[in-house]
Amino acid sequence: MALNKVLRRAKIKRRIRKKVFGTSAIPRLTVFRSNKQIYAQVIDDNTGRTLASAGSLKMDDAQKINKVNQAAVVGKKIAEVAQKAGVERVVFDRNGYLYHGRIKSLADSAREGGLKF
C-alpha cells in the first residue's frame, strides 16, 4: 500500500529522531516547513527547552523574496540568535524533509552564520 505524503514524512521523522538527540552541550536544530513559511528551533532535549528560535513569519524582509532565499535569511537569524544563547555546535534535524531546496538553504546559511554541525 502506498503511503500518502504525511504518513511517509512521519515514518521518516520517527526514524531520524531515534538517532538525533540534542543535549545541553550540543542541542538539536530542528526545521519546520509550511507552504509559505519556514521555522527553525534550537532545542535541548534533556530539559525540553527551546534555546533559540527564528521564523520567516515575523521577518518583514523575508516576505518579499522567494522561499529558498527566505530560508537562507532564517538560517542566518537562527545562527545569530543561537550564538547569543551560547550555542556553537548543534545536531541537525531535518524533521523528515528531504535535504534539498529550502532545508539545504537554511542549513548552509546557518553554517555560514557560525553554527557547526
N, C-alpha and C positions, 0 to 999 in steps of 0.2 A: 504494500500500500504506500502510495506517495504521500509524504508529509507536506503540509502546507508551510508557508514561509515562517509563520510564527512558531509552530512546533519544531521546525528544523533549527531555528535560531535558539530556542530554549534548550534543545538537546546539545547543541554545540556549546552553549553557555555553561551548562552543568559540567561538561567535560573539561572546559577551561578552568572553572572555579575549583575543581578538585585539586588542581596543581598550583594555581595562582593564589597566594595568600599574603596580605600586607601586614607587616609588623610595625612597631613604633620606630624601629631603625630604618626599615625600608618599606614604606607604605605602598598601597596599591593605587595606581592611576587608572580609573575606570572611565569609560566613554559611553554616553547615551546619544543616539542619533535619532531625531524625529524627521518628518518630511521637510520641515522648514528650518529647524534649529539644530544645534549641537551643544552638548554639555559635557563637562569633564569634572571629576572629583578626585581628590587625593584622600584615601581612607585608611585609617589604622584599624585593621580587623580585630586586633586583640581587645581593644576597648570599644569598638563600634563607633568611633568618632570620625567625622569628616574634618580633615585638617585644612583643606583648601578647596575652593570650587570656582568654576568660571563657566559662563554660558553665553551664547550669542544673542539671547533674547534681550538682555539689558544693555548690550553694546549698540549704540546708535550707528557707529561707522560700519559695523558688521552687517547691518540690514541692507546696505546699498551695494554689496558685492556678491559675487556668485558663491555657492555653498562650499566649494573646495577652499577658496580664499578665506571664507568665513571661518572654516575650521582651523586654518593657519593662524588667524587672529586669536582664536580661543586657545590654541596651543601656546602661543606666546604669553597670553594672560595667565594661564594656569601655571606656567613655569615661574612667572614673576610672583604670583601670589604664594606658591609653594615655597619659594626661596625665602620670602618674608616670614613664613611659618617655620623656617628652619629645616626644610626638606631639600636634600640634594639628590638622593637616589630614590627611585621608585621601581616597582614592577608593573609592567603594562598589562592591563586587562582590556582586551578589545570587545568584550561583552557579547561575543557570538557573532559579531560583524566580520566580514571579510576584510583583510588588511590591504585595502587599496582605496583610492579616492579620498573621501573626507577623513577617514580614520588614519590613513597614512599621512595625510597633510597635517593633521593635528599632532601626531606623534613626531614627525620630523621637525615641526616648528617648536615643540616642547623641548626637543633635544637641542635645537639652536638656542633656545632661551636659557639653557643651562642645566636642565634635568638630565640625569644619567640613568639609562635603562637599556 
